[in-house]
Amino acid sequence: MANKKTDTMYPAQSTFSRDDDAFTALSTSALLAKSSVPYSHKRVADNYIIIKKVYKFQAVQGRISNTERQLLQKYDFNTLEFSTIKQINEELSYLKKWSTSNNELLRKDADTILQIRCKELKFIVAGRYAAITNEIYNGYRALEKYFEEISKFYFPLM
């Protein structure tokens, strides 16, 4: 009998993944999208996907303002370009919980933070780079994956 070597195709893995680890940090983003998602998250994701398909981010996207940065700091969140996939996945799970909270201020802040994240993502995608060009700080990929999974307008290419 001849030895047959089978090649297994794994999705993109983080630096800290083992070679045989098929479940990646981006898979967590997809799983977050499969559980119950607040309507405000779906609305932001649909907006992002439509703009991405129609305009492809050719227009210059502005950075976030100091007020928006202060809101992120209030909840101890980094800017998107200084965030890891794990940090963004944790943040998304918090934002999902907070968006359905009974506390109106927390609900409002959660929805505002998601819109800030969308604005940051548009800036990074428009510039086709992040200020930190390290493989560790690619949390924007997790956010984009989350938006793609929850949007009704995203159809992956086969």
N, C-alpha and C positions, 0 to 999 in steps of 0.2 A: 504494500500500500504506500502510495506517495503521500508525503506530508503536504497538506494544504494549509497555507497560511491565510487566515481571514483577517482582513483589515476592517477594524471598527472605526467608524467616523464619529468623533465626539464633537460637541459644540465647543465654541471658544471657551477656554478655561482661564481662570485667574492665575496669577503668579504663584499663589499659595496652594493650588490644586495639585493633587497627585496625578500621575499619568493615567491611572486606571479609574479616576473619578469622573463618572459620566454626568453627575449632577453638579451644575455650576451655580455661581451666584446669580447669573442672569435667569436661571430656571426659577429661582425664588421670586424674581420680579413677575414672571409669568404666573406663578402660583398665587401671588398676592392679587393678581387681576382676576383670577378664577373665583375667589370668594366674593361675598357680597360687596359691591362697589357703590358708593354714594353717587347720586345723580350729578352732583357738582363735579365730581372727578370725571365722569363720562362726558360732560359738557366741555370741560377743558381739553380732554383728550381728542374729542371730535374736532374741536376748533384747531388744535395743533395739526392733526392729520390732514384736514382739508387745506390749511395754509401750506403745509409741506407739499401736498400733491399739486396744488394749483400754482403757487408762486415759487416753490423750491428754494425759499429763503434767499432770493437774489437781492432783495432790498436789505439795506443795512438795518440791523436790529440793535436797539439801544441796550446798554447795560442797566442793571438795576439801580435805583436811586438809594440815597443814604437812608431814607425812611424805610424802604423795603429791607435794606441790610439790617437795620435796627430791629425790625420785626423778626428776622431770622435769628439774630443774636439773643433776642428775648427768650426764645425757646432753645437756645444753645445749638443752633444748626449752622454748619459751615456754608459758604457759597457753593454752588454746584460744581464749579471747576476745582474746588479743593475737597471734594467728597469722594469717598470710595463707594463701590457698589453696595457693600454691606451697610454703610451708613444710610444710603438712600433707601434701601429696602426697609430698614428699621423706621426711617422717617415716614415712608409711605404707610406702613402699618399704623403708626401713630396718627397720621393725618386721616386715615380711614375711620379710626375710632373717634377722633375728635370731631369729624364732620357729622357724626350721628349722635353727638353728645347733647345732653339737656342744657348745658351751659351755652347760652347764645354767643357770648364773647369768644369762647373757645372754638365754637363752630365757625364763626366769622373769620377768626384768625387762621384756622385750618384751610378754609377755602381761599383766603388771600395768599397764604404761603404756597399753595399749589399753583396759583396763577403766577406767583413770583418765580417758582421753579420752571414753569413753562416759558416764561420770558427769558430766563437764563439759558434754557435749552435751545431756544431759537437763536440766541446770540452765539452759542458755541457751535451749533450746526451751520449757521450762516458764515462764520469765520473759518469753519472746518478745522478748528484746533481748539485746544484748551490752553490756558496760560501755563498750566503745569503739564508738561509733556511726559509724564511718568505713567507707566501702565497701572500703577496702584490707584491713581486719582481719575477713574473713569466712571464715576457714579452717574454721569449723564447718560451712559448706555443703558443703565437700569431704568432710569426714568423714561427714556424713549421706548424701551421694551414694554413697560407698564402701559404707556399711552397706546401703543400699537395693539396690545392685547384687549384693552377695554373699549377701544373705539369701534363703532359700527361701520366706519368708512375705510378701515384698513383691510386690504386684501393682499396677503403676501404673494410674491411671484413664485410660481412653481418651477 
